[in-house]
Amino acid sequence: MDHINLNKKSFLNHAVFKEIAELAKQENTEAYVIGGYVRDKLLGRSDKKDIDIVVQGNGIDFARKLSEKLGVSNLSIFKTYGTAMFNFQDTELEFVGARRESYSKDSRNPVVESGSIEDDQRRRDFTINALAISLNIDNYGELIDPFNGLSDLENKVIRTPLDPDITFSDDPLRMMRAIRFATQLNFDIEEGSFDAIMTNKERIGIITAERIHTELNKIIMADKPSKGFKLLFKSGLLEIIFPELFQLSGVEKHGLVSHKDNFLHTIQVLDNLAKYSDDLWLRWAALLHDIAKPRTKKFIEGIGWTFHAHNFIGAKMVPNIFLRLKLPLNEKMKFVQKMVDLHMRPIALVEDVVTDSAIRRLIVDAGEDIDALMTLCEADITSKNEKKVEQYIENFKNVRKKIVEVEERDSLRNFQPPVSGEEIMAFFGIPGSRTVGDIKGAIKEAILQGIIPNEYEAAKKHMIKIGEEMGLSQSNK
């Protein structure tokens, strides 16, 4: 029981708890702190900045009276859900009346009635989230644990308070939450509860894409995301909610030649990246970097299995995946696209002679995202051959060093040719046309190849030279 903390003082050290207890006595009602705050305090995890309070009776009225008592003016009321919340001393407090719930088959939104604290605990998703602490004067600080949640915390188990089949059928999002909590806390899902997830997997169809991607994001941001994706795969949920990722799984043989399991490789890359970056969108890039391999897989005699242009085709798949999962279709999506598209480039440099020209092209194409790209590529090393891994890491260090040297010399990040299209048109007296683009392209190519430095005067001289070769001359205007 070394990781379980039952010290009342550490549990109830926030000033608001005494205020709640006093108001509950004054109003002749009961109040309890419940859910994630209690769970995480018991586990000794970092302090949560949000606390759920259940009161006997009307949660909104209680919150209104408490906010007046505390002199708080930021009260938000959500009548549809019967909840109210406000911030106090850098903590978000949410209040709800104790309730019981019943569900219909075609919705995860329950019919709600007033109930007792026992009813409220019964409706919770998992035993570890049904734990409550009394804020009532007569038993202040007492742990209320009707479903042995404390034991499940000690044994690192995710279990539903009631029949898991009913729990997951009533609210299928709880299946995703079970896997998410198992991943975040490094717990195991109790066998009966996991069997119920497999039985009810098709029910996930009534859950909105926004709810699903919220849980996926939390799994992705865990210390070891692969655990969650293995559970999603095993449960059958992954095939339903993320078929492209599911299709990466499996090994195909041609004679004695097989390729690696790209699903297992992908989630290993995600784990590797998680050690070095907490950027959600770079982690998404890791998850999607090989997403097109099933579509591009081909066996070629004398060469073996190939996945030609999987980076390019994968980048084209990103918008549709983001659209279906209702992820943002903005610069974040474009960043993921770019990472997927470019992830083979540094690897090619590592395997070949590193030329200044190749480094310049990589810097120009990756721009400000060059460091993120290199981090992704380093995470992409999943070989079981330790010497091979060491060699790749050393080679990547050399590429990073070369990038710094070339960047310091040539200032190529967010590269734009020193001579603009407007200046080319004005100098030669020509309208906007393909010719202008060709001249700009020739200047860019000369800089990338190191023929001229990335400077205005050198670029202008080169512009005049290219123009003359095209039969153009300076305008007299």
N, C-alpha and C positions, 0 to 999 in steps of 0.2 A: 504493500500500500504506500510505497515511497513517493509516488507521483500524485497521490490524492491529498488534498488540503482541506481539512475540516475546521480551520481556525475561524471562529465567528468574526473576529476583529478584521481579518483580511477580507472576509466576504462582504462585510457591511461597513467598510471604512469610508464610503461616500456619504457626504453630509445629507444628501436627499433622503436616505433611508429613515432616519429619525423623524424627519418632517412628515414622511408618508405614514409612519407608525402613529404619530400624534393625530394626524388628520383622520386616519382610519378609526381610532378610538373615539374621536369627537363625533364622527358620522355614524358610529355604531355599525361599522362594516368590517370586512376583512380584506387584507392586501398581501400580495406575495410577489417576490421577484422570481422569475421563471425562465427556463430556456437556456439560450446560449451563454448568457452572463454567468449563470450558475455552473454550467458544464465547464466553461473555460477557467473559472476560478478554481474548481476542483482539480483541473489538470495542470494548474500553474502556468497557463498560457498568458501571453501579454494581455493587459487590461483591455477589455472591449469598451468602445466608446458609445455603445448603445445598450440600453437596459429595458427589458420588457417587464411591465407590471400588470398583474391580473388582480382585479378587485371584485368583490362580491357586489353585484348590482351594476350601476351605470358607470362605465369607465370614463366616458366623456365628461360627465358631471364631476367626477372625482378629479380628473385632470384640470378642469376649469377652476375648481376651488383651490387645488394645490398651486396652480400657477399664480393665482391671486395672492395666496399666502406667501409665496416666494418672491413676489414682485416681478414675475416673468411676463413679458408681453408678446412672446413669439409663439403662442399656442396655435397649433394647426389642428383642425377638426375634420374627420373623414366619416360623415354620418352613414354612408353606404356600408362601411366596414365596422362601424361602431367603435372606432378608435380615435385617439387624440394623442398628439405628441408635442413636446417642446424641448428646447435645449437649456441645460442648467449646468454651470461650471464645466463647460466643454464636454458635456455628455448628453446624448439624445435619449430622452425617456419616452417610451410609448406605453399608453394605458388602454386596457380593454377590459370589458366586463367578462367574468367567468361565463363560459357557454358550453353548450353541447351542440353537436352537428349531425346532420344526416345528408346523404348524397343521392343524386339521381345518376343514371347510367351514362348520360351524354354530357356531363359537365363535372369539372373538378370544383365548382363553386357550391359550397354546402348551404343547406337550409339551416339557419342558426336560431337557437333558442337560449334563453338565460339558463345558467346551470351553476353548479358548485365548483369549488377548486378541483374536486375529484373528477367531475365531468370534463373540466378543462384539460387536466393532465391526460385523461383517457383519449382525447382527440389529437394529442401531439403525435408527430411522426415517429420518433424513436425514444426509447427509454431514457437515453442520455440527455434528451431535450425535454423530458417531462419532469425533470428534477425542479423542485421549488424550495425557496427559503421563506419562512414566515416573517412578515413585517408587523405582526400583531403583538401587542404589549404582553399578553399572557404567555406566549411561546416564541418570543422574538429570537430570530436566528436559527430556529429549528429546521432541519432538513426534512422535507416532505417527499418521500420516495416510494410510492405505491407499486412501482413496477421493477424494482431492483436495478434502477439505473446506475446506482453507485457501484454495484457489483459488475455491471457491464463496462463501466469506465475502467475499473481495476483490471478487467480481463480483456480490455480493448476490443469490444464487440459492439456492432451495430445491430440492433434488434427492434422490432416494432412492439409497442405496448400491448396491442390487441392482435387478432388474427392477421398475419401479414397479407394474406390473400385479399381480405376486405380492405385493409389499409391502402394497398397499392391500387386496387381497382377503384376505390373511392377517389383517390387523388394520385394519378399516375406520375406526377412530377416527383413524388416521394421516392420513386425508383432511382431517378437521377440524383436526388439528394442523398440517398443511401450510399451510392457509389462515390459521390463527391466527399461526403464526410469520411468514408473509409480511406479515401486518398489523402485528404488534408491531415487527418489524425493518425494515419497509418494503422487503422483498425481493420478487423475482419468482419465481413457481413455474416451473421449467424445463418447456418445452413437452411433452415426453414424459410427465413426471410429472403435469401437469395433464390431459392426455388420458386418463391412466389413472384419474384421479379421476372424470372424466365417465363412463368405461366402467364403473367399479365403484360408482357412486353408490348403487344399490339395496342394496348390502351394508351401508349405514349402518343398515339395519333391525335388525341383530343387536346394535347398540350401545345400552346403557341410556340412558334420559333423563337420568340424573344425569351421566353422562360427557359427553353432548352439551351440557347447559346449562353445565357447567364450562368447556368450550371457548368457548361463546357468550359467557359472562361475560368471558373474557379478551379476546375480540375487541371486545366492547363497551367494555372499559376501556382499549383502545389509544388512542394519541394521535389517530389518524384511523380510527375504526371503519368508515367507509364502504367502505374498501378491502376489508375482510373480507367485508362483506355483498354487495358487487358480485361477489366471487369465489364466494361461496356461491350467488348467483343464477346466474352464468354456468356453474358446474359442474353445476347441477341439484340440488344438495343442499338448497338452501333450500326448494324446492317440497315436498320430502319431510319435512324436519324442522320447517318453520315455514310451513305453507301460507297462513296468514292474512297474513303479511308478503309472501310471494310474490305474493298476489292484489292487492296494492296497485299492482303494476307495470302499466304500459301507459297509453295515452292514447286516449280515445274521442271521436269527433267527432259533432256533430249539425249538419249543414250546414257552416258555416264556424266553428262554435263548439266548441272543445275544452277539456278540463280539463288540469291539469298531471299529470305522472307522479307519483303519490303515493308510490311506492317511493323514487324519487330524492329527492323532497322530504323524506321521513322520514329517510333516512340523512344528508342535508345538515343537518337539524335536530340529529341526533345528533352530527355533527362540530362544529357550532356550540356545542352544550352542552359537549362535551368540552374546549373551550378554557377553560371557566369553572368546571366542577364535576367532581370525581372521585367523586361519589356514585353507586355502581352502580345504585341503585334509581331515582334521578332519570334516569339514562341509559336505564334500561328504560322509564320513562315517556315519554321522547322517542321511543323506538322504537315504542311502542304508542299514541301520542297520536292518530293518525289511523287506527287499525287497523280501524275500522268503516266507513270511507268506501266500500269496495266494496258493503257491504250497504245503504248509505243513499243511494247515488248515484241522482240523478233529474234529467232535463232538463225544465225548465219554460219554455215559450214566453214571451219577453219578459223573462225573468230569467236563464236560462242553467242551468248545472249547479249542483245543490244537493246538500248532504250533511247534510240536516236531522237533528239529534239524534245526529250521529255520536259526539259526546263522551259522551253518556249511554249509548248502545248499546255503545260501545267499553269503557266502564267495566264493563259487565256481561259483556263477553267476557274480561276480565283473569283472573278466577279459573279459567276452563277452560283458558286458555293456561298459566297457572302450574301447574295440576294435571297437565296432559299432560307438561310439561317437568320436572316434579318440583322446581319452584322453591318456596320457602317460602310456605305458606298462612297467614301471620301478619300482623303489623303492616306488614311490608315490602310485601306484596301489597296491603294496604289503602291504603298510601301511594301506590303506583302507580295504583290505582283512582281515588283522590281526584284525583291530578294529571291523569289522562286526563279525568275528569268535569269538572274546573274549568278546563281549559286555554283554553277559549273566553272565559271571563269577563273577564280583564284585556284581551283583544283588543277585546271589545265596549266596554269603558271607554275605550280608546285612541281608538276610532272615534266616540265620542259625547261629550256633555258630561259631565265627571266630577263627579258630585254626592256630597255627604257620605254620603247614604243608601246609594248603590251601593257606596261604599268600605267603609262599615260592614258591609254584607252580605258582601262579599268577605272581609274580615278574620275575621268570625265563621265563615264556611264553611271557609276555609283554615286558620284557627288558627295553630299554630306553623309550619305549612308554607307560609306566605304568601311568604317570600323564595324558597323553592325553586320555587314556582309562577311567580313573576315571572321567575326565571332561565329556566325552561322556555319561557315565552311570548316572551321576548326572543330565544331561540334559534330560535323558530318563524318568524322573519322571514327568508325566503329569496328575496325578490324580486330580480330582476336590475336593477331600477331603483334606482340609488344614492340619488337624491333621496327616493324613497319610503321606502327603508330608514332614511335619516337622520331623516326626519320621524317614523317609527314609534319609533325609538330615543329621540328627544326627547320624544315623547308618553309613552313608558314611564317616562322619568325623572320626568315630572310626576306620573304615577300613583304611583310609588314615594314621591315627596315628599309627596303627599296622604295616602298610607297612614301615613307616619310622623306627620304632623300629627294625623290623626284618632285614631290609636292612642294618642298621647301624651295627647290630650284625653279620650278615652272608655274607654281600657283594655279593649279588646274581645277580645284574643286569648284563646283557650280560654274563650269567653264562656258564662256561665250566668246566667239571669235572677236578679237580686238576691233575689227572693222565691221560696222553694222551694214545691214542690207540697204538702209536708206543712204548711207554714205557711198556705197557702190553705185547705186542708181544716180545719185547726184554727180559723182565724179565722171561717169561715162555717159551721162545723159540718156539713160535707158529706163524704160518702165519696169515695174515689178514683173519678173518672169523667171523661167527656169534658169536662164543664164545667171541671174543674180544668185540663185541657190547654188549653182555649180561653182561660182567664184568663192562664195562663203565656204562651201564644202572643201574646196582646194586649199584654202587658207587653214582650215581646221586640220586637214590631213597633213599639211606641211608641219604644223606645230606638233601634232601627235607623233610624227615620224622623226622629229628633232631636226628637221631641215632648217626651220627658223625658230627663234625664241618666241615665247608667248608675250610679245610686246607690240605696241601700236605701230611704231615706225617700221619695224621689220614686216609686220602684217600688211601695211599699206604698200610697201615696195613690192611685196609678193603679189598683192592684188593687181598692181599696175602691170607686172610681168605676165600674169595669167590673162589679164584683159588684152594685152598686146598679142598674145598667142592666139586669142580668139578673134583677132581683127578689130578690137575696140580701141578707141582713143579718147583722150580726155575731152570732156565737153567744154565748149567756149562760154557756156551760160554762166 
